[in-house]
């Protein structure tokens, strides 16, 4: 399945959606909707996917609650960044002057939604010094692109340590306003 733009879908049956390299991208198991006998409405961003199971394409993307971003703390000029993988104890770092985003090599094996979440978090630092505000920026960007709240939630769980529990709880609180 190839999507040229963000699209909405719905299913009442279990399914798995995969990236071209076989990594799990989205699954009905990411939420309890189907397990609890409810229909699951979800989005997929533009891209190429394979899948198991069944779902129907909706006439338009599924609406998610709008995330209101806090007032900007700074305003760096956004630019294109080269992305590299290497040793990085911080999982990911943005180097503004060098035009580089350095992901830790361990991120290479992660699903695309995790990479996007971390990438958008780093871009959020153009506007926010505060980590949880960069998290919120990332969540908004991901939802706008077509990722689902459950994917955004999995990014913070997979990408943050337990010492960041306050950031995780802030973001989960914002995301529970959404479904999928």
TIVO-2410 file (N, C-alpha, C; in nm, 3 decimals):
# residues 180
REC num residu      c1      c2      c3 atome chaine
REC   1      X   0.085  -0.116   0.000     N      A
REC   1      X   0.000   0.000   0.000    CA      A
REC   1      X   0.090   0.123   0.000     C      A
REC   2      X   0.065   0.214  -0.093     N      A
REC   2      X   0.140   0.338  -0.101    CA      A
REC   2      X   0.044   0.454  -0.081     C      A
REC   3      X   0.075   0.539   0.016     N      A
REC   3      X  -0.007   0.657   0.044    CA      A
REC   3      X   0.071   0.782   0.006     C      A
REC   4      X   0.010   0.867  -0.073     N      A
REC   4      X   0.073   0.992  -0.114    CA      A
REC   4      X   0.056   1.101  -0.010     C      A
REC   5      X  -0.043   1.082   0.079     N      A
REC   5      X  -0.069   1.181   0.183    CA      A
REC   5      X  -0.131   1.112   0.304     C      A
REC   6      X  -0.136   1.180   0.413     N      A
REC   6      X  -0.197   1.130   0.537    CA      A
REC   6      X  -0.339   1.081   0.507     C      A
REC   7      X  -0.373   0.964   0.562     N      A
REC   7      X  -0.505   0.906   0.535    CA      A
REC   7      X  -0.560   0.841   0.662     C      A
REC   8      X  -0.693   0.838   0.670     N      A
REC   8      X  -0.761   0.777   0.783    CA      A
REC   8      X  -0.812   0.638   0.748     C      A
REC   9      X  -0.817   0.551   0.850     N      A
REC   9      X  -0.862   0.413   0.834    CA      A
REC   9      X  -0.945   0.373   0.954     C      A
REC  10      X  -1.018   0.262   0.939     N      A
REC  10      X  -1.097   0.210   1.050    CA      A
REC  10      X  -1.100   0.058   1.042     C      A
REC  11      X  -1.101  -0.006   1.160     N      A
REC  11      X  -1.109  -0.151   1.165    CA      A
REC  11      X  -1.173  -0.196   1.295     C      A
REC  12      X  -1.236  -0.312   1.287     N      A
REC  12      X  -1.286  -0.378   1.409    CA      A
REC  12      X  -1.218  -0.514   1.422     C      A
REC  13      X  -1.120  -0.540   1.336     N      A
REC  13      X  -1.046  -0.667   1.335    CA      A
REC  13      X  -0.898  -0.640   1.362     C      A
REC  14      X  -0.827  -0.734   1.421     N      A
REC  14      X  -0.683  -0.716   1.444    CA      A
REC  14      X  -0.606  -0.695   1.313     C      A
REC  15      X  -0.501  -0.616   1.320     N      A
REC  15      X  -0.416  -0.592   1.203    CA      A
REC  15      X  -0.276  -0.550   1.248     C      A
REC  16      X  -0.182  -0.565   1.157     N      A
REC  16      X  -0.045  -0.516   1.174    CA      A
REC  16      X  -0.005  -0.446   1.046     C      A
REC  17      X   0.061  -0.333   1.059     N      A
REC  17      X   0.109  -0.257   0.944    CA      A
REC  17      X   0.261  -0.246   0.957     C      A
REC  18      X   0.331  -0.273   0.846     N      A
REC  18      X   0.477  -0.282   0.849    CA      A
REC  18      X   0.541  -0.180   0.756     C      A
REC  19      X   0.661  -0.138   0.793     N      A
REC  19      X   0.746  -0.056   0.707    CA      A
REC  19      X   0.801  -0.146   0.596     C      A
REC  20      X   0.853  -0.088   0.489     N      A
REC  20      X   0.909  -0.171   0.381    CA      A
REC  20      X   1.017  -0.269   0.426     C      A
REC  21      X   1.091  -0.235   0.533     N      A
REC  21      X   1.197  -0.325   0.581    CA      A
REC  21      X   1.145  -0.431   0.679     C      A
REC  22      X   1.013  -0.434   0.700     N      A
REC  22      X   0.952  -0.536   0.786    CA      A
REC  22      X   0.933  -0.497   0.931     C      A
REC  23      X   0.978  -0.378   0.972     N      A
REC  23      X   0.957  -0.334   1.110    CA      A
REC  23      X   0.809  -0.301   1.130     C      A
REC  24      X   0.759  -0.335   1.248     N      A
REC  24      X   0.620  -0.303   1.280    CA      A
REC  24      X   0.604  -0.153   1.291     C      A
REC  25      X   0.512  -0.098   1.213     N      A
REC  25      X   0.487   0.046   1.212    CA      A
REC  25      X   0.368   0.082   1.298     C      A
REC  26      X   0.259   0.005   1.285     N      A
REC  26      X   0.139   0.031   1.364    CA      A
REC  26      X   0.061  -0.100   1.375     C      A
REC  27      X  -0.009  -0.115   1.487     N      A
REC  27      X  -0.082  -0.239   1.511    CA      A
REC  27      X  -0.208  -0.209   1.591     C      A
REC  28      X  -0.308  -0.290   1.570     N      A
REC  28      X  -0.429  -0.279   1.652    CA      A
REC  28      X  -0.396  -0.307   1.798     C      A
REC  29      X  -0.285  -0.375   1.824     N      A
REC  29      X  -0.243  -0.402   1.962    CA      A
REC  29      X  -0.185  -0.280   2.032     C      A
REC  30      X  -0.162  -0.169   1.960     N      A
REC  30      X  -0.110  -0.048   2.023    CA      A
REC  30      X  -0.215   0.015   2.115     C      A
REC  31      X  -0.342  -0.019   2.095     N      A
REC  31      X  -0.450   0.028   2.182    CA      A
REC  31      X  -0.535  -0.093   2.221     C      A
REC  32      X  -0.632  -0.071   2.307     N      A
REC  32      X  -0.720  -0.181   2.349    CA      A
REC  32      X  -0.857  -0.173   2.282     C      A
REC  33      X  -0.873  -0.085   2.185     N      A
REC  33      X  -1.003  -0.065   2.122    CA      A
REC  33      X  -1.063  -0.196   2.070     C      A
REC  34      X  -0.991  -0.266   1.985     N      A
REC  34      X  -1.043  -0.388   1.923    CA      A
REC  34      X  -1.058  -0.498   2.027     C      A
REC  35      X  -0.962  -0.509   2.116     N      A
REC  35      X  -0.969  -0.608   2.223    CA      A
REC  35      X  -1.095  -0.589   2.307     C      A
REC  36      X  -1.138  -0.463   2.324     N      A
REC  36      X  -1.257  -0.432   2.402    CA      A
REC  36      X  -1.384  -0.428   2.316     C      A
REC  37      X  -1.374  -0.471   2.190     N      A
REC  37      X  -1.492  -0.479   2.104    CA      A
REC  37      X  -1.532  -0.349   2.038     C      A
REC  38      X  -1.444  -0.249   2.039     N      A
REC  38      X  -1.474  -0.121   1.975    CA      A
REC  38      X  -1.401  -0.110   1.842     C      A
REC  39      X  -1.451  -0.024   1.754     N      A
REC  39      X  -1.381   0.004   1.630    CA      A
REC  39      X  -1.263   0.095   1.659     C      A
REC  40      X  -1.158   0.077   1.581     N      A
REC  40      X  -1.039   0.161   1.594    CA      A
REC  40      X  -1.027   0.247   1.469     C      A
REC  41      X  -1.029   0.377   1.489     N      A
REC  41      X  -1.004   0.472   1.380    CA      A
REC  41      X  -0.862   0.524   1.398     C      A
REC  42      X  -0.788   0.527   1.289     N      A
REC  42      X  -0.647   0.565   1.297    CA      A
REC  42      X  -0.601   0.629   1.168     C      A
REC  43      X  -0.487   0.692   1.173     N      A
REC  43      X  -0.425   0.755   1.057    CA      A
REC  43      X  -0.296   0.684   1.021     C      A
REC  44      X  -0.256   0.702   0.898     N      A
REC  44      X  -0.122   0.665   0.852    CA      A
REC  44      X  -0.066   0.783   0.776     C      A
REC  45      X   0.061   0.818   0.801     N      A
REC  45      X   0.123   0.924   0.722    CA      A
REC  45      X   0.155   0.873   0.582     C      A
REC  46      X   0.185   0.966   0.493     N      A
REC  46      X   0.228   0.928   0.358    CA      A
REC  46      X   0.345   0.830   0.370     C      A
REC  47      X   0.345   0.729   0.286     N      A
REC  47      X   0.452   0.631   0.289    CA      A
REC  47      X   0.412   0.501   0.224     C      A
REC  48      X   0.500   0.404   0.233     N      A
REC  48      X   0.479   0.272   0.175    CA      A
REC  48      X   0.471   0.170   0.288     C      A
REC  49      X   0.368   0.084   0.281     N      A
REC  49      X   0.344  -0.012   0.389    CA      A
REC  49      X   0.299  -0.146   0.333     C      A
REC  50      X   0.324  -0.250   0.412     N      A
REC  50      X   0.259  -0.379   0.389    CA      A
REC  50      X   0.177  -0.405   0.514     C      A
REC  51      X   0.083  -0.499   0.505     N      A
REC  51      X  -0.002  -0.522   0.621    CA      A
REC  51      X  -0.058  -0.663   0.623     C      A
REC  52      X  -0.101  -0.701   0.744     N      A
REC  52      X  -0.176  -0.824   0.768    CA      A
REC  52      X  -0.305  -0.782   0.836     C      A
REC  53      X  -0.414  -0.846   0.802     N      A
REC  53      X  -0.541  -0.812   0.863    CA      A
REC  53      X  -0.625  -0.727   0.770     C      A
REC  54      X  -0.728  -0.665   0.829     N      A
REC  54      X  -0.817  -0.590   0.743    CA      A
REC  54      X  -0.859  -0.459   0.809     C      A
REC  55      X  -0.873  -0.358   0.723     N      A
REC  55      X  -0.922  -0.227   0.764    CA      A
REC  55      X  -0.972  -0.158   0.639     C      A
REC  56      X  -1.052  -0.053   0.657     N      A
REC  56      X  -1.104   0.021   0.543    CA      A
REC  56      X  -1.048   0.163   0.546     C      A
REC  57      X  -1.031   0.218   0.426     N      A
REC  57      X  -0.984   0.356   0.416    CA      A
REC  57      X  -1.104   0.448   0.430     C      A
REC  58      X  -1.089   0.550   0.511     N      A
REC  58      X  -1.194   0.649   0.533    CA      A
REC  58      X  -1.181   0.762   0.431     C      A
REC  59      X  -1.288   0.839   0.409     N      A
REC  59      X  -1.280   0.947   0.310    CA      A
REC  59      X  -1.183   1.060   0.349     C      A
REC  60      X  -1.149   1.069   0.477     N      A
REC  60      X  -1.057   1.173   0.521    CA      A
REC  60      X  -0.981   1.124   0.645     C      A
REC  61      X  -0.873   1.191   0.679     N      A
REC  61      X  -0.798   1.150   0.800    CA      A
REC  61      X  -0.884   1.163   0.926     C      A
REC  62      X  -0.850   1.086   1.025     N      A
REC  62      X  -0.917   1.090   1.154    CA      A
REC  62      X  -0.871   1.216   1.227     C      A
REC  63      X  -0.966   1.291   1.281     N      A
REC  63      X  -0.931   1.412   1.354    CA      A
REC  63      X  -0.877   1.374   1.492     C      A
REC  64      X  -0.772   1.442   1.531     N      A
REC  64      X  -0.716   1.425   1.666    CA      A
REC  64      X  -0.729   1.559   1.736     C      A
REC  65      X  -0.731   1.555   1.867     N      A
REC  65      X  -0.738   1.680   1.943    CA      A
REC  65      X  -0.616   1.765   1.913     C      A
REC  66      X  -0.640   1.890   1.897     N      A
REC  66      X  -0.533   1.984   1.865    CA      A
REC  66      X  -0.445   2.005   1.988     C      A
REC  67      X  -0.316   1.999   1.969     N      A
REC  67      X  -0.222   2.027   2.077    CA      A
REC  67      X  -0.181   2.174   2.067     C      A
REC  68      X  -0.205   2.247   2.174     N      A
REC  68      X  -0.165   2.386   2.180    CA      A
REC  68      X  -0.024   2.395   2.236     C      A
REC  69      X   0.063   2.454   2.160     N      A
REC  69      X   0.202   2.467   2.205    CA      A
REC  69      X   0.216   2.589   2.295     C      A
REC  70      X   0.303   2.579   2.395     N      A
REC  70      X   0.328   2.695   2.482    CA      A
REC  70      X   0.404   2.804   2.407     C      A
REC  71      X   0.411   2.921   2.470     N      A
REC  71      X   0.485   3.032   2.411    CA      A
REC  71      X   0.630   2.990   2.389     C      A
REC  72      X   0.684   3.031   2.276     N      A
REC  72      X   0.823   2.996   2.242    CA      A
REC  72      X   0.919   3.057   2.342     C      A
REC  73      X   1.021   2.980   2.376     N      A
REC  73      X   1.126   3.027   2.466    CA      A
REC  73      X   1.245   3.085   2.389     C      A
REC  74      X   1.254   3.049   2.263     N      A
REC  74      X   1.359   3.099   2.175    CA      A
REC  74      X   1.314   3.075   2.032     C      A
REC  75      X   1.389   3.126   1.936     N      A
REC  75      X   1.349   3.109   1.796    CA      A
REC  75      X   1.473   3.101   1.709     C      A
REC  76      X   1.532   2.982   1.703     N      A
REC  76      X   1.645   2.958   1.613    CA      A
REC  76      X   1.589   2.939   1.472     C      A
REC  77      X   1.666   2.979   1.376     N      A
REC  77      X   1.625   2.959   1.238    CA      A
REC  77      X   1.634   2.810   1.205     C      A
REC  78      X   1.523   2.756   1.156     N      A
REC  78      X   1.524   2.615   1.117    CA      A
REC  78      X   1.598   2.601   0.985     C      A
REC  79      X   1.667   2.490   0.970     N      A
REC  79      X   1.737   2.462   0.845    CA      A
REC  79      X   1.738   2.312   0.823     C      A
REC  80      X   1.788   2.271   0.711     N      A
REC  80      X   1.803   2.127   0.683    CA      A
REC  80      X   1.922   2.074   0.760     C      A
REC  81      X   1.906   1.955   0.814     N      A
REC  81      X   2.013   1.893   0.889    CA      A
REC  81      X   2.053   1.762   0.824     C      A
REC  82      X   2.182   1.735   0.825     N      A
REC  82      X   2.228   1.601   0.789    CA      A
REC  82      X   2.202   1.513   0.910     C      A
REC  83      X   2.161   1.391   0.884     N      A
REC  83      X   2.135   1.296   0.992    CA      A
REC  83      X   2.243   1.189   0.987     C      A
REC  84      X   2.306   1.166   1.102     N      A
REC  84      X   2.409   1.063   1.113    CA      A
REC  84      X   2.379   0.976   1.234     C      A
REC  85      X   2.431   0.855   1.231     N      A
REC  85      X   2.423   0.762   1.343    CA      A
REC  85      X   2.564   0.737   1.394     C      A
REC  86      X   2.578   0.732   1.525     N      A
REC  86      X   2.708   0.708   1.587    CA      A
REC  86      X   2.692   0.693   1.736     C      A
REC  87      X   2.800   0.700   1.810     N      A
REC  87      X   2.793   0.691   1.955    CA      A
REC  87      X   2.739   0.822   2.011     C      A
REC  88      X   2.628   0.814   2.084     N      A
REC  88      X   2.567   0.932   2.145    CA      A
REC  88      X   2.496   0.889   2.272     C      A
REC  89      X   2.553   0.918   2.388     N      A
REC  89      X   2.490   0.877   2.515    CA      A
REC  89      X   2.356   0.946   2.540     C      A
REC  90      X   2.326   1.053   2.467     N      A
REC  90      X   2.200   1.125   2.483    CA      A
REC  90      X   2.091   1.074   2.390     C      A
REC  91      X   2.114   0.968   2.318     N      A
REC  91      X   2.026   0.911   2.217    CA      A
REC  91      X   2.019   0.995   2.091     C      A
REC  92      X   2.011   1.128   2.108     N      A
REC  92      X   2.009   1.214   1.990    CA      A
REC  92      X   2.048   1.356   2.034     C      A
REC  93      X   2.125   1.424   1.949     N      A
REC  93      X   2.168   1.560   1.976    CA      A
REC  93      X   2.163   1.639   1.847     C      A
REC  94      X   2.119   1.764   1.859     N      A
REC  94      X   2.120   1.853   1.743    CA      A
REC  94      X   2.238   1.948   1.756     C      A
REC  95      X   2.317   1.960   1.650     N      A
REC  95      X   2.430   2.051   1.645    CA      A
REC  95      X   2.393   2.160   1.544     C      A
REC  96      X   2.346   2.272   1.595     N      A
REC  96      X   2.292   2.379   1.510    CA      A
REC  96      X   2.395   2.431   1.412     C      A
REC  97      X   2.512   2.467   1.463     N      A
REC  97      X   2.614   2.528   1.378    CA      A
REC  97      X   2.663   2.433   1.269     C      A
REC  98      X   2.678   2.305   1.303     N      A
REC  98      X   2.728   2.206   1.207    CA      A
REC  98      X   2.618   2.157   1.113     C      A
REC  99      X   2.491   2.188   1.145     N      A
REC  99      X   2.382   2.140   1.061    CA      A
REC  99      X   2.368   1.989   1.068     C      A
REC 100      X   2.381   1.933   1.190     N      A
REC 100      X   2.385   1.789   1.207    CA      A
REC 100      X   2.293   1.744   1.320     C      A
REC 101      X   2.222   1.636   1.298     N      A
REC 101      X   2.150   1.567   1.404    CA      A
REC 101      X   2.216   1.430   1.416     C      A
REC 102      X   2.270   1.402   1.535     N      A
REC 102      X   2.341   1.277   1.560    CA      A
REC 102      X   2.255   1.185   1.646     C      A
REC 103      X   2.204   1.080   1.584     N      A
REC 103      X   2.130   0.975   1.654    CA      A
REC 103      X   2.230   0.873   1.706     C      A
REC 104      X   2.204   0.817   1.822     N      A
REC 104      X   2.283   0.705   1.869    CA      A
REC 104      X   2.259   0.586   1.776     C      A
REC 105      X   2.358   0.505   1.756     N      A
REC 105      X   2.346   0.389   1.667    CA      A
REC 105      X   2.233   0.295   1.708     C      A
REC 106      X   2.200   0.291   1.836     N      A
REC 106      X   2.091   0.203   1.883    CA      A
REC 106      X   1.956   0.241   1.824     C      A
REC 107      X   1.942   0.364   1.777     N      A
REC 107      X   1.814   0.411   1.720    CA      A
REC 107      X   1.793   0.355   1.579     C      A
REC 108      X   1.899   0.313   1.512     N      A
REC 108      X   1.886   0.262   1.374    CA      A
REC 108      X   1.787   0.147   1.364     C      A
REC 109      X   1.781   0.064   1.467     N      A
REC 109      X   1.694  -0.053   1.462    CA      A
REC 109      X   1.551  -0.024   1.506     C      A
REC 110      X   1.524   0.098   1.548     N      A
REC 110      X   1.391   0.135   1.597    CA      A
REC 110      X   1.296   0.159   1.479     C      A
REC 111      X   1.165   0.146   1.502     N      A
REC 111      X   1.067   0.175   1.397    CA      A
REC 111      X   1.070   0.323   1.357     C      A
REC 112      X   1.019   0.350   1.240     N      A
REC 112      X   1.019   0.485   1.184    CA      A
REC 112      X   0.950   0.587   1.276     C      A
REC 113      X   0.841   0.547   1.341     N      A
REC 113      X   0.771   0.644   1.426    CA      A
REC 113      X   0.859   0.688   1.543     C      A
REC 114      X   0.946   0.601   1.593     N      A
REC 114      X   1.038   0.640   1.701    CA      A
REC 114      X   1.141   0.739   1.648     C      A
REC 115      X   1.194   0.713   1.530     N      A
REC 115      X   1.292   0.803   1.470    CA      A
REC 115      X   1.231   0.941   1.445     C      A
REC 116      X   1.107   0.943   1.391     N      A
REC 116      X   1.040   1.072   1.369    CA      A
REC 116      X   1.017   1.145   1.501     C      A
REC 117      X   0.974   1.073   1.603     N      A
REC 117      X   0.947   1.137   1.732    CA      A
REC 117      X   1.071   1.202   1.790     C      A
REC 118      X   1.183   1.133   1.783     N      A
REC 118      X   1.307   1.187   1.836    CA      A
REC 118      X   1.356   1.303   1.749     C      A
REC 119      X   1.344   1.288   1.618     N      A
REC 119      X   1.383   1.394   1.525    CA      A
REC 119      X   1.303   1.522   1.551     C      A
REC 120      X   1.170   1.508   1.562     N      A
REC 120      X   1.087   1.627   1.587    CA      A
REC 120      X   1.117   1.687   1.724     C      A
REC 121      X   1.151   1.604   1.822     N      A
REC 121      X   1.189   1.656   1.952    CA      A
REC 121      X   1.311   1.747   1.937     C      A
REC 122      X   1.410   1.701   1.862     N      A
REC 122      X   1.531   1.782   1.843    CA      A
REC 122      X   1.497   1.912   1.770     C      A
REC 123      X   1.410   1.905   1.669     N      A
REC 123      X   1.370   2.028   1.601    CA      A
REC 123      X   1.293   2.120   1.695     C      A
REC 124      X   1.221   2.063   1.791     N      A
REC 124      X   1.149   2.142   1.889    CA      A
REC 124      X   1.241   2.232   1.970     C      A
REC 125      X   1.367   2.193   1.980     N      A
REC 125      X   1.463   2.277   2.053    CA      A
REC 125      X   1.497   2.405   1.979     C      A
REC 126      X   1.451   2.421   1.855     N      A
REC 126      X   1.461   2.551   1.789    CA      A
REC 126      X   1.379   2.655   1.865     C      A
REC 127      X   1.271   2.606   1.928     N      A
REC 127      X   1.176   2.696   1.993    CA      A
REC 127      X   1.173   2.683   2.145     C      A
REC 128      X   1.216   2.567   2.197     N      A
REC 128      X   1.203   2.540   2.340    CA      A
REC 128      X   1.332   2.486   2.399     C      A
REC 129      X   1.375   2.547   2.508     N      A
REC 129      X   1.487   2.493   2.585    CA      A
REC 129      X   1.438   2.378   2.673     C      A
REC 130      X   1.317   2.390   2.721     N      A
REC 130      X   1.259   2.295   2.815    CA      A
REC 130      X   1.229   2.163   2.744     C      A
REC 131      X   1.277   2.052   2.802     N      A
REC 131      X   1.262   1.921   2.739    CA      A
REC 131      X   1.116   1.882   2.716     C      A
REC 132      X   1.029   1.898   2.815     N      A
REC 132      X   0.891   1.854   2.796    CA      A
REC 132      X   0.819   1.939   2.691     C      A
REC 133      X   0.863   2.063   2.673     N      A
REC 133      X   0.801   2.146   2.569    CA      A
REC 133      X   0.848   2.099   2.431     C      A
REC 134      X   0.973   2.055   2.420     N      A
REC 134      X   1.020   1.995   2.294    CA      A
REC 134      X   0.946   1.864   2.269     C      A
REC 135      X   0.913   1.789   2.376     N      A
REC 135      X   0.832   1.667   2.362    CA      A
REC 135      X   0.694   1.701   2.305     C      A
REC 136      X   0.635   1.808   2.357     N      A
REC 136      X   0.502   1.849   2.311    CA      A
REC 136      X   0.506   1.893   2.165     C      A
REC 137      X   0.610   1.965   2.127     N      A
REC 137      X   0.629   2.004   1.988    CA      A
REC 137      X   0.636   1.879   1.900     C      A
REC 138      X   0.712   1.780   1.943     N      A
REC 138      X   0.726   1.656   1.868    CA      A
REC 138      X   0.591   1.587   1.852     C      A
REC 139      X   0.515   1.580   1.960     N      A
REC 139      X   0.383   1.516   1.955    CA      A
REC 139      X   0.292   1.586   1.855     C      A
REC 140      X   0.290   1.718   1.859     N      A
REC 140      X   0.206   1.794   1.765    CA      A
REC 140      X   0.247   1.767   1.621     C      A
REC 141      X   0.377   1.771   1.595     N      A
REC 141      X   0.425   1.749   1.459    CA      A
REC 141      X   0.389   1.609   1.410     C      A
REC 142      X   0.405   1.509   1.498     N      A
REC 142      X   0.373   1.371   1.461    CA      A
REC 142      X   0.225   1.355   1.430     C      A
REC 143      X   0.139   1.409   1.516     N      A
REC 143      X  -0.005   1.398   1.491    CA      A
REC 143      X  -0.043   1.470   1.362     C      A
REC 144      X   0.015   1.587   1.338     N      A
REC 144      X  -0.013   1.661   1.214    CA      A
REC 144      X   0.029   1.581   1.091     C      A
REC 145      X   0.138   1.508   1.102     N      A
REC 145      X   0.189   1.429   0.989    CA      A
REC 145      X   0.105   1.305   0.962     C      A
REC 146      X   0.036   1.254   1.066     N      A
REC 146      X  -0.049   1.136   1.047    CA      A
REC 146      X  -0.017   1.020   1.138     C      A
REC 147      X   0.077   1.039   1.230     N      A
REC 147      X   0.102   0.935   1.329    CA      A
REC 147      X  -0.012   0.936   1.431     C      A
REC 148      X  -0.024   0.829   1.506     N      A
REC 148      X  -0.133   0.815   1.602    CA      A
REC 148      X  -0.085   0.842   1.744     C      A
REC 149      X  -0.178   0.885   1.831     N      A
REC 149      X  -0.139   0.912   1.970    CA      A
REC 149      X  -0.068   0.794   2.036     C      A
REC 150      X  -0.110   0.673   2.005     N      A
REC 150      X  -0.043   0.557   2.067    CA      A
REC 150      X   0.101   0.544   2.019     C      A
REC 151      X   0.129   0.582   1.894     N      A
REC 151      X   0.267   0.580   1.845    CA      A
REC 151      X   0.349   0.688   1.915     C      A
REC 152      X   0.291   0.806   1.930     N      A
REC 152      X   0.360   0.915   1.998    CA      A
REC 152      X   0.392   0.873   2.142     C      A
REC 153      X   0.297   0.810   2.208     N      A
REC 153      X   0.319   0.763   2.344    CA      A
REC 153      X   0.430   0.660   2.353     C      A
REC 154      X   0.438   0.574   2.253     N      A
REC 154      X   0.542   0.471   2.252    CA      A
REC 154      X   0.680   0.533   2.231     C      A
REC 155      X   0.687   0.647   2.162     N      A
REC 155      X   0.816   0.714   2.142    CA      A
REC 155      X   0.874   0.755   2.277     C      A
REC 156      X   0.792   0.816   2.362     N      A
REC 156      X   0.847   0.861   2.490    CA      A
REC 156      X   0.880   0.744   2.580     C      A
REC 157      X   0.803   0.637   2.571     N      A
REC 157      X   0.832   0.520   2.654    CA      A
REC 157      X   0.962   0.453   2.607     C      A
REC 158      X   0.980   0.442   2.475     N      A
REC 158      X   1.100   0.379   2.422    CA      A
REC 158      X   1.221   0.472   2.421     C      A
REC 159      X   1.195   0.603   2.418     N      A
REC 159      X   1.305   0.697   2.400    CA      A
REC 159      X   1.353   0.767   2.526     C      A
REC 160      X   1.278   0.757   2.635     N      A
REC 160      X   1.318   0.826   2.757    CA      A
REC 160      X   1.347   0.727   2.868     C      A
REC 161      X   1.432   0.766   2.959     N      A
REC 161      X   1.462   0.680   3.073    CA      A
REC 161      X   1.359   0.702   3.183     C      A
REC 162      X   1.361   0.616   3.283     N      A
REC 162      X   1.268   0.629   3.395    CA      A
REC 162      X   1.289   0.758   3.472     C      A
REC 163      X   1.410   0.816   3.465     N      A
REC 163      X   1.433   0.942   3.534    CA      A
REC 163      X   1.356   1.058   3.469     C      A
REC 164      X   1.297   1.034   3.353     N      A
REC 164      X   1.219   1.134   3.282    CA      A
REC 164      X   1.069   1.111   3.299     C      A
REC 165      X   1.030   1.047   3.407     N      A
REC 165      X   0.889   1.011   3.427    CA      A
REC 165      X   0.797   1.132   3.422     C      A
REC 166      X   0.839   1.247   3.473     N      A
REC 166      X   0.754   1.365   3.469    CA      A
REC 166      X   0.725   1.407   3.324     C      A
REC 167      X   0.823   1.396   3.236     N      A
REC 167      X   0.802   1.427   3.094    CA      A
REC 167      X   0.706   1.327   3.032     C      A
REC 168      X   0.723   1.201   3.065     N      A
REC 168      X   0.635   1.097   3.011    CA      A
REC 168      X   0.491   1.124   3.055     C      A
REC 169      X   0.471   1.153   3.182     N      A
REC 169      X   0.335   1.176   3.233    CA      A
REC 169      X   0.271   1.300   3.173     C      A
REC 170      X   0.349   1.406   3.152     N      A
REC 170      X   0.294   1.527   3.088    CA      A
REC 170      X   0.244   1.496   2.947     C      A
REC 171      X   0.325   1.423   2.872     N      A
REC 171      X   0.288   1.393   2.735    CA      A
REC 171      X   0.170   1.296   2.729     C      A
REC 172      X   0.171   1.194   2.812     N      A
REC 172      X   0.060   1.099   2.815    CA      A
REC 172      X  -0.070   1.171   2.850     C      A
REC 173      X  -0.063   1.266   2.941     N      A
REC 173      X  -0.182   1.345   2.978    CA      A
REC 173      X  -0.237   1.419   2.855     C      A
REC 174      X  -0.149   1.475   2.776     N      A
REC 174      X  -0.192   1.546   2.655    CA      A
REC 174      X  -0.249   1.449   2.551     C      A
REC 175      X  -0.186   1.334   2.538     N      A
REC 175      X  -0.228   1.238   2.435    CA      A
REC 175      X  -0.357   1.165   2.468     C      A
REC 176      X  -0.390   1.153   2.595     N      A
REC 176      X  -0.512   1.078   2.631    CA      A
REC 176      X  -0.637   1.154   2.588     C      A
REC 177      X  -0.620   1.274   2.542     N      A
REC 177      X  -0.731   1.348   2.484    CA      A
REC 177      X  -0.764   1.296   2.345     C      A
REC 178      X  -0.674   1.216   2.290     N      A
REC 178      X  -0.687   1.162   2.154    CA      A
REC 178      X  -0.714   1.011   2.159     C      A
REC 179      X  -0.745   0.954   2.045     N      A
REC 179      X  -0.764   0.809   2.034    CA      A
REC 179      X  -0.667   0.754   1.931     C      A
REC 180      X  -0.665   0.620   1.914     N      A
REC 180      X  -0.580   0.557   1.813    CA      A
REC 180      X  -0.443   0.537   1.864     C      A
***
